[in-house]
Each structure stands twice: as structure tokens, then as C-alpha cells.
């Protein structure tokens, strides 16, 4: 379990994972060594799994983002999964219950690239694609309490 100070530190790091120990100490009212120890314990327990950066794919020419629902043809589940893993433009993928086996996020530079990449999957699966217009809720944690 985490206490209120741990949750405060986690939220502060979610907002900016580059915050210094000094800044985290000011936010939490603890000393920098105390903050360091709390973060170490959170890491050891697997609560904090890493520190990351948020890079905008548009900076690299990926102007379109799509959600792709993928339903493998009979006997093609493992091969579809291998193909998804092998295509680096698939930036996220979840194996799910229901009619579709996978829901994936795909970044592409153009509609032509989208067609080319999906053609690699379409010989193995049925796909349903939706272009993302806006993301009103970015990845976030559920309530911690």
C-alpha cells in the first residue's frame, strides 16, 4: 500500500518525471534523503517501474494515429501477434477478450502508409480501423485511494 505522501510523490512524477529530489522534497515537505528513500522503496516494490519521457510522434513525421481492432483468422493468432510486434509503427497493443483479439495503436505518416502496414495484417486477420482525431484523456493513473 501507499500512503498520502507516496501518492503525492507519484502524482508529481507523473506530471514531470524529471523533477529533482529537491523539488520533490519541497512538494512533499520531506527532506531530499527521505524522498530518495521513499522512491527507492516504491521502485523495489514495483510501484514505480521506470521514469520516462513523452515524445510527440508528429516530431518525426507521424501525422496520423489510429486504433486498430484486429480479429485473427482461424489458426493465425500467434502469427498476427508476431506481425504486430514486428511492425514498429504499432506503438501499443493489448490482447483482449471479445470478438477482437487485439486492440492496437498505430502511428503513420500518411494514409498510404496505413494501407501498406494494414495489408501485412489483413492476409492474417480482419481489421477495423479508426483514425484518432483528439485524445481528451491522456494516459493517466486511476485513483490511488
N, CA, C and O of each residue as an XYZ file, in Angstrom:
580
protein
N       0.841     -1.192      0.000
C       0.000      0.000      0.000
C       0.881      1.248      0.000
O       2.047      1.222      0.394
N       0.289      2.308     -0.446
C       0.975      3.590     -0.442
C       0.237      4.542      0.480
O      -0.976      4.447      0.668
N       0.999      5.457      1.049
C       0.347      6.465      1.888
C       0.180      7.760      1.097
O       0.517      7.823     -0.085
N      -0.338      8.783      1.754
C      -0.638     10.043      1.067
C       0.618     10.701      0.501
O       0.571     11.303     -0.572
N       1.740     10.591      1.211
C       2.981     11.205      0.718
C       3.488     10.446     -0.509
O       3.912     11.064     -1.486
N       3.447      9.106     -0.464
C       3.832      8.332     -1.644
C       2.973      8.746     -2.844
O       3.495      8.945     -3.941
N       1.678      8.873     -2.639
C       0.772      9.243     -3.724
C       1.073     10.640     -4.243
O       0.985     10.889     -5.446
N       1.425     11.545     -3.350
C       1.806     12.889     -3.746
C       3.062     12.846     -4.624
O       3.131     13.522     -5.651
N       4.048     12.051     -4.216
C       5.291     11.917     -4.997
C       5.014     11.282     -6.359
O       5.551     11.721     -7.376
N       4.183     10.259     -6.373
C       3.846      9.587     -7.638
C       3.159     10.566     -8.586
O       3.509     10.640     -9.764
N       2.187     11.314     -8.078
C       1.488     12.292     -8.917
C       2.442     13.360     -9.439
O       2.348     13.767    -10.597
N       3.359     13.815     -8.588
C       4.329     14.827     -9.016
C       5.219     14.271    -10.127
O       5.535     14.984    -11.079
N       5.624     13.009    -10.017
C       6.459     12.395    -11.053
C       5.656     12.119    -12.326
O       6.205     12.181    -13.427
N       4.370     11.818    -12.188
C       3.527     11.629    -13.375
C       3.422     12.933    -14.165
O       3.399     12.914    -15.396
N       3.358     14.051    -13.468
C       3.297     15.356    -14.130
C       4.624     15.695    -14.796
O       4.641     16.263    -15.888
N       5.743     15.350    -14.143
C       7.072     15.659    -14.671
C       8.073     14.694    -14.056
O       8.498     14.865    -12.913
N       8.445     13.674    -14.831
C       9.352     12.644    -14.300
C      10.781     13.149    -14.134
O      11.625     12.429    -13.601
N      11.070     14.365    -14.576
C      12.413     14.933    -14.428
C      12.548     15.784    -13.166
O      13.594     16.395    -12.946
N      11.537     15.830    -12.362
C      11.629     16.640    -11.141
C      12.796     16.157    -10.283
O      13.030     14.957    -10.142
N      13.505     17.100     -9.728
C      14.660     16.779     -8.882
C      14.189     16.330     -7.503
O      13.043     16.554     -7.113
N      15.103     15.691     -6.779
C      14.798     15.303     -5.397
C      14.478     16.549     -4.570
O      13.597     16.523     -3.710
N      15.196     17.633     -4.835
C      14.956     18.880     -4.105
C      13.531     19.380     -4.356
O      12.840     19.787     -3.422
N      13.095     19.349     -5.620
C      11.734     19.795     -5.947
C      10.695     18.874     -5.314
O       9.687     19.340     -4.782
N      10.944     17.570     -5.372
C      10.017     16.618     -4.749
C       9.972     16.804     -3.233
O       8.918     16.647     -2.618
N      11.112     17.138     -2.633
C      11.156     17.399     -1.192
C      10.312     18.622     -0.847
O       9.590     18.616      0.150
N      10.399     19.670     -1.665
C       9.600     20.873     -1.419
C       8.108     20.579     -1.538
O       7.304     21.073     -0.747
N       7.744     19.766     -2.538
C       6.336     19.424     -2.750
C       5.786     18.608     -1.584
O       4.657     18.820     -1.142
N       6.598     17.671     -1.091
C       6.124     16.729     -0.071
C       6.350     17.187      1.359
O       5.733     16.661      2.285
N       7.235     18.170      1.546
C       7.555     18.610      2.906
C       8.565     17.704      3.590
O       8.781     17.831      4.795
N       9.186     16.795      2.854
C      10.214     15.901      3.395
C      11.596     16.416      3.014
O      11.723     17.344      2.215
N      12.615     15.816      3.584
C      13.982     16.117      3.160
C      14.281     15.341      1.881
O      13.615     14.350      1.581
N      15.278     15.789      1.132
C      15.669     15.085     -0.096
C      16.072     13.638      0.183
O      15.678     12.751     -0.574
N      16.850     13.361      1.251
C      17.176     11.949      1.541
C      15.932     11.096      1.840
O      15.876      9.927      1.459
N      14.948     11.678      2.516
C      13.705     10.946      2.798
C      12.941     10.650      1.515
O      12.395      9.560      1.345
N      12.907     11.626      0.615
C      12.255     11.415     -0.676
C      12.974     10.323     -1.446
O      12.339      9.446     -2.031
N      14.300     10.378     -1.446
C      15.100      9.368     -2.147
C      14.805      7.973     -1.614
O      14.673      7.029     -2.393
N      14.701      7.835     -0.315
C      14.409      6.537      0.305
C      13.000      6.058     -0.067
O      12.805      4.880     -0.367
N      12.040      6.948     -0.047
C      10.672      6.571     -0.436
C      10.624      6.110     -1.889
O       9.984      5.106     -2.203
N      11.299      6.839     -2.773
C      11.310      6.450     -4.181
C      11.986      5.091     -4.354
O      11.521      4.266     -5.140
N      13.073      4.854     -3.631
C      13.760      3.564     -3.712
C      12.823      2.434     -3.289
O      12.771      1.392     -3.942
N      12.083      2.639     -2.197
C      11.141      1.605     -1.731
C      10.015      1.388     -2.741
O       9.600      0.253     -2.976
N       9.523      2.467     -3.335
C       8.476      2.333     -4.356
C       9.002      1.570     -5.574
O       8.273      0.782     -6.176
N      10.246      1.800     -5.929
C      10.859      1.068     -7.044
C      11.020     -0.412     -6.688
O      10.696     -1.283     -7.495
N      11.516     -0.695     -5.491
C      11.716     -2.086     -5.062
C      10.405     -2.858     -5.036
O      10.377     -4.041     -5.374
N       9.326     -2.205     -4.641
C       8.017     -2.867     -4.573
C       7.346     -2.950     -5.938
O       6.290     -3.568     -6.073
N       7.953     -2.334     -6.954
C       7.378     -2.391     -8.295
C       6.285     -1.369     -8.543
O       5.628     -1.410     -9.584
N       6.076     -0.451     -7.607
C       5.081      0.597     -7.808
C       5.576      1.545     -8.895
O       4.847      1.860     -9.836
N       6.817      1.994     -8.756
C       7.459      2.790     -9.801
C       8.282      1.836    -10.648
O       9.240      1.234    -10.163
N       7.912      1.700    -11.906
C       8.596      0.753    -12.799
C       9.603      1.433    -13.698
O      10.403      0.754    -14.342
N       9.590      2.746    -13.761
C      10.546      3.447    -14.599
C      10.188      4.914    -14.691
O       9.111      5.338    -14.272
N      11.095      5.667    -15.239
C      10.915      7.096    -15.455
C      11.026      7.293    -16.960
O      11.887      6.695    -17.605
N      10.170      8.117    -17.515
C      10.074      8.168    -18.963
C       9.982      9.591    -19.480
O       9.838     10.546    -18.716
N      10.069      9.705    -20.779
C       9.860     10.986    -21.454
C       8.633     10.846    -22.347
O       8.256      9.737    -22.727
N       8.026     11.952    -22.673
C       6.862     11.975    -23.544
C       7.276     12.631    -24.854
O       7.454     13.848    -24.913
N       7.430     11.838    -25.895
C       7.875     12.332    -27.194
C       6.678     12.409    -28.131
O       5.885     11.471    -28.209
N       6.548     13.520    -28.839
C       5.454     13.701    -29.781
C       5.822     13.032    -31.106
O       6.750     13.489    -31.773
N       5.123     11.959    -31.511
C       5.432     11.280    -32.777
C       5.354     12.199    -33.991
O       5.998     11.929    -35.005
N       4.579     13.280    -33.909
C       4.492     14.227    -35.021
C       5.841     14.874    -35.309
O       6.093     15.315    -36.430
N       6.713     14.930    -34.294
C       8.055     15.484    -34.485
C       8.861     14.668    -35.489
O       9.840     15.157    -36.054
N       8.448     13.431    -35.707
C       9.143     12.536    -36.624
C       8.312     12.255    -37.871
O       8.584     11.312    -38.614
N       7.301     13.082    -38.088
C       6.509     12.966    -39.307
C       5.303     12.067    -39.206
O       4.620     11.869    -40.210
N       5.005     11.512    -38.049
C       3.836     10.646    -37.883
C       2.617     11.521    -37.614
O       2.309     11.848    -36.468
N       1.934     11.892    -38.687
C       0.832     12.841    -38.595
C      -0.490     12.193    -38.201
O      -1.392     12.875    -37.713
N      -0.613     10.895    -38.406
C      -1.869     10.202    -38.125
C      -1.664      9.135    -37.058
O      -0.621      8.485    -36.976
N      -2.696      8.987    -36.251
C      -2.712      7.965    -35.220
C      -4.014      7.187    -35.387
O      -5.067      7.778    -35.625
N      -3.944      5.883    -35.263
C      -5.141      5.064    -35.445
C      -5.243      4.015    -34.350
O      -4.241      3.555    -33.802
N      -6.471      3.653    -34.050
C      -6.753      2.494    -33.204
C      -7.203      1.402    -34.158
O      -8.090      1.611    -34.986
N      -6.584      0.236    -34.035
C      -6.898     -0.877    -34.931
C      -7.383     -2.055    -34.093
O      -6.674     -2.544    -33.215
N      -8.598     -2.497    -34.380
C      -9.125     -3.720    -33.763
C      -8.803     -4.859    -34.724
O      -9.068     -4.773    -35.924
N      -8.231     -5.918    -34.179
C      -7.720     -6.995    -35.026
C      -8.316     -8.329    -34.587
O      -8.225     -8.715    -33.422
N      -8.929     -9.024    -35.545
C      -9.518    -10.337    -35.304
C      -8.807    -11.347    -36.210
O      -9.096    -11.413    -37.405
N      -7.871    -12.144    -35.647
C      -7.134    -13.104    -36.468
C      -8.054    -14.133    -37.114
O      -9.075    -14.520    -36.545
N      -7.674    -14.565    -38.304
C      -8.363    -15.675    -38.962
C      -8.040    -16.952    -38.195
O      -7.045    -16.991    -37.472
N      -8.852    -17.996    -38.332
C      -8.605    -19.233    -37.585
C      -7.166    -19.732    -37.763
O      -6.651    -19.824    -38.877
N      -6.540    -20.051    -36.625
C      -5.191    -20.598    -36.628
C      -4.085    -19.573    -36.824
O      -2.919    -19.951    -36.934
N      -4.416    -18.286    -36.871
C      -3.415    -17.254    -37.159
C      -3.073    -16.359    -35.960
O      -2.361    -15.367    -36.116
N      -3.566    -16.696    -34.784
C      -3.388    -15.834    -33.611
C      -1.915    -15.516    -33.344
O      -1.548    -14.347    -33.230
N      -1.078    -16.535    -33.245
C       0.336    -16.308    -32.929
C       1.045    -15.538    -34.043
O       1.878    -14.678    -33.759
N       0.730    -15.831    -35.298
C       1.377    -15.127    -36.404
C       0.947    -13.663    -36.437
O       1.763    -12.789    -36.728
N      -0.316    -13.386    -36.146
C      -0.771    -11.999    -36.085
C      -0.015    -11.257    -34.983
O       0.452    -10.136    -35.187
N       0.102    -11.884    -33.829
C       0.837    -11.257    -32.728
C       2.286    -10.990    -33.133
O       2.815     -9.920    -32.835
N       2.931    -11.930    -33.797
C       4.312    -11.731    -34.264
C       4.396    -10.556    -35.247
O       5.330     -9.758    -35.183
N       3.426    -10.454    -36.149
C       3.427     -9.361    -37.119
C       3.260     -8.008    -36.426
O       3.946     -7.043    -36.763
N       2.361     -7.945    -35.475
C       2.145     -6.691    -34.741
C       3.441     -6.287    -34.042
O       3.849     -5.127    -34.109
N       4.074     -7.222    -33.386
C       5.334     -6.935    -32.689
C       6.412     -6.487    -33.676
O       7.229     -5.626    -33.351
N       6.419     -7.058    -34.866
C       7.461     -6.770    -35.868
C       7.274     -5.427    -36.568
O       8.213     -4.928    -37.188
N       6.098     -4.836    -36.484
C       5.838     -3.557    -37.160
C       6.008     -2.434    -36.131
O       5.136     -2.245    -35.282
N       7.114     -1.690    -36.194
C       7.393     -0.708    -35.141
C       6.399      0.453    -35.073
O       6.338      1.149    -34.060
N       5.630      0.667    -36.125
C       4.626      1.731    -36.084
C       3.472      1.386    -35.140
O       2.726      2.276    -34.732
N       3.316      0.101    -34.788
C       2.383     -0.269    -33.723
C       3.070      0.088    -32.415
O       4.043     -0.558    -32.028
N       2.572      1.110    -31.733
C       3.238      1.595    -30.532
C       2.628      1.063    -29.240
O       3.236      1.171    -28.175
N       1.445      0.497    -29.327
C       0.798     -0.148    -28.184
C      -0.083     -1.247    -28.725
O      -0.615     -1.145    -29.831
N      -0.238     -2.299    -27.943
C      -1.163     -3.360    -28.339
C      -1.599     -4.114    -27.094
O      -0.780     -4.467    -26.245
N      -2.882     -4.350    -26.999
C      -3.440     -5.133    -25.901
C      -4.145     -6.347    -26.481
O      -4.870     -6.242    -27.470
N      -3.930     -7.493    -25.865
C      -4.669     -8.705    -26.201
C      -5.911     -8.682    -25.308
O      -5.799     -8.591    -24.085
N      -7.095     -8.764    -25.922
C      -8.333     -8.520    -25.192
C      -9.327     -9.671    -25.363
O      -9.174    -10.530    -26.231
N     -10.335     -9.656    -24.518
C     -11.433    -10.600    -24.667
C     -12.438    -10.024    -25.650
O     -12.362     -8.847    -26.001
N     -13.361    -10.833    -26.088
C     -14.382    -10.371    -27.015
C     -14.099    -10.850    -28.421
O     -13.254    -11.721    -28.629
N     -14.801    -10.287    -29.385
C     -14.672    -10.728    -30.770
C     -13.304    -10.417    -31.359
O     -12.754    -11.216    -32.116
N     -12.757     -9.262    -31.014
C     -11.424     -8.903    -31.494
C     -10.404     -9.409    -30.488
O     -10.635     -9.330    -29.281
N      -9.291     -9.922    -30.961
C      -8.262    -10.437    -30.052
C      -7.262     -9.366    -29.638
O      -6.676     -9.434    -28.558
N      -7.071     -8.366    -30.516
C      -6.087     -7.324    -30.239
C      -6.695     -5.953    -30.499
O      -7.480     -5.770    -31.430
N      -6.320     -5.000    -29.663
C      -6.600     -3.595    -29.922
C      -5.250     -2.897    -29.858
O      -4.548     -2.956    -28.849
N      -4.902     -2.232    -30.964
C      -3.562     -1.657    -31.087
C      -3.620     -0.195    -31.487
O      -4.580      0.265    -32.106
N      -2.569      0.522    -31.117
C      -2.399      1.917    -31.520
C      -1.287      1.948    -32.556
O      -0.225      1.352    -32.372
N      -1.549      2.646    -33.634
C      -0.643      2.686    -34.779
C      -0.366      4.143    -35.142
O      -1.297      4.943    -35.235
N       0.899      4.495    -35.347
C       1.281      5.834    -35.805
C       1.798      5.712    -37.226
O       2.653      4.874    -37.511
N       1.274      6.555    -38.128
C       1.694      6.522    -39.538
C       1.894      7.936    -40.049
O       1.371      8.905    -39.498
N       2.671      8.019    -41.126
C       2.957      9.318    -41.743
C       1.892      9.716    -42.770
O       1.732     10.898    -43.078
N       1.165      8.724    -43.299
C       0.181      9.008    -44.344
C      -0.853      7.891    -44.409
O      -0.676      6.819    -43.830
N      -1.936      8.169    -45.130
C      -2.953      7.136    -45.351
C      -2.367      5.985    -46.174
O      -2.736      4.827    -45.974
N      -1.465      6.300    -47.088
C      -0.835      5.256    -47.896
C      -0.020      4.318    -47.015
O      -0.053      3.102    -47.200
N       0.709      4.880    -46.060
C       1.472      4.035    -45.149
C       0.529      3.184    -44.300
O       0.820      2.018    -44.035
N      -0.582      3.748    -43.877
C      -1.568      2.984    -43.118
C      -2.027      1.777    -43.930
O      -2.063      0.659    -43.416
N      -2.377      1.998    -45.192
C      -2.814      0.892    -46.055
C      -1.726     -0.160    -46.202
O      -2.012     -1.355    -46.122
N      -0.500      0.257    -46.412
C       0.612     -0.681    -46.595
C       0.818     -1.545    -45.350
O       0.995     -2.759    -45.452
N       0.794     -0.916    -44.182
C       1.005     -1.669    -42.943
C      -0.159     -2.610    -42.657
O       0.045     -3.750    -42.239
N      -1.376     -2.133    -42.881
C      -2.536     -2.985    -42.621
C      -2.606     -4.148    -43.607
O      -3.119     -5.214    -43.267
N      -2.095     -3.956    -44.826
C      -2.064     -5.059    -45.790
C      -1.245     -6.233    -45.264
O      -1.538     -7.386    -45.581
N      -0.217     -5.945    -44.459
C       0.589     -7.022    -43.867
C      -0.213     -7.844    -42.856
O       0.039     -9.034    -42.664
N      -1.176     -7.192    -42.221
C      -2.018     -7.861    -41.219
C      -3.252     -8.481    -41.876
O      -3.704     -9.549    -41.463
N      -3.790     -7.826    -42.883
C      -5.059     -8.245    -43.475
C      -5.028     -9.618    -44.141
O      -6.089    -10.202    -44.361
N      -3.869    -10.146    -44.465
C      -3.810    -11.506    -45.004
C      -3.981    -12.531    -43.889
O      -4.227    -13.709    -44.151
N      -3.849    -12.073    -42.633
C      -3.922    -12.967    -41.476
C      -5.124    -12.696    -40.575
O      -5.463    -13.515    -39.721
N      -5.767    -11.542    -40.769
C      -6.810    -11.126    -39.823
C      -7.750    -10.120    -40.462
O      -7.434     -9.500    -41.477
N      -8.907     -9.975    -39.845
C      -9.814     -8.890    -40.185
C      -9.453     -7.711    -39.292
O      -9.175     -7.882    -38.105
N      -9.460     -6.511    -39.872
C      -9.146     -5.327    -39.079
C     -10.262     -4.302    -39.192
O     -10.998     -4.261    -40.177
N     -10.368     -3.485    -38.169
C     -11.292     -2.364    -38.146
C     -10.496     -1.189    -37.593
O      -9.983     -1.243    -36.475
N     -10.399     -0.127    -38.387
C      -9.503      0.986    -38.046
C     -10.281      2.269    -37.822
O     -11.217      2.582    -38.558
N      -9.882      3.008    -36.799
C     -10.441      4.336    -36.524
C      -9.286      5.316    -36.377
O      -8.364      5.084    -35.594
N      -9.335      6.414    -37.132
C      -8.319      7.459    -37.016
C      -8.639      8.296    -35.776
O      -9.788      8.679    -35.554
N      -7.626      8.572    -34.985
C      -7.808      9.372    -33.775
C      -7.792     10.844    -34.146
O      -6.842     11.329    -34.760
N      -8.845     11.550    -33.772
C      -8.937     12.984    -34.035
C      -8.316     13.790    -32.901
O      -7.637     14.790    -33.134
N      -8.558     13.340    -31.664
C      -8.117     14.069    -30.485
C      -8.076     13.093    -29.327
O      -8.834     12.123    -29.314
N      -7.218     13.326    -28.365
C      -7.145     12.487    -27.166
C      -7.449     13.352    -25.945
O      -6.532     13.906    -25.339
N      -8.727     13.475    -25.577
C      -9.076     14.351    -24.453
C      -8.559     13.841    -23.112
O      -8.387     14.628    -22.181
N      -8.307     12.529    -22.997
C      -7.734     11.975    -21.769
C      -6.441     11.276    -22.153
O      -6.458     10.237    -22.813
N      -5.335     11.844    -21.741
C      -4.037     11.219    -21.966
C      -3.884     10.085    -20.952
O      -4.637     10.001    -19.982
N      -2.903      9.217    -21.185
C      -2.665      8.119    -20.244
C      -2.496      8.684    -18.841
O      -1.719      9.614    -18.620
N      -3.230      8.113    -17.907
C      -3.180      8.575    -16.527
C      -3.433      7.395    -15.589
O      -3.871      6.325    -16.011
N      -3.149      7.614    -14.330
C      -3.408      6.593    -13.320
C      -4.868      6.638    -12.883
O      -5.488      7.701    -12.890
N      -5.420      5.483    -12.503
C      -6.725      5.534    -11.842
C      -6.521      6.099    -10.429
O      -5.385      6.215     -9.970
N      -7.595      6.445     -9.750
C      -7.436      6.951     -8.374
C      -6.656      5.976     -7.514
O      -6.843      4.763     -7.609
N      -5.775      6.514     -6.669
C      -4.898      5.664     -5.850
C      -5.486      5.364     -4.477
O      -4.910      4.578     -3.725
N      -6.585      5.954     -4.144
C      -7.094      5.763     -2.787
C      -8.115      4.702     -2.652
O      -8.611      4.459     -1.552
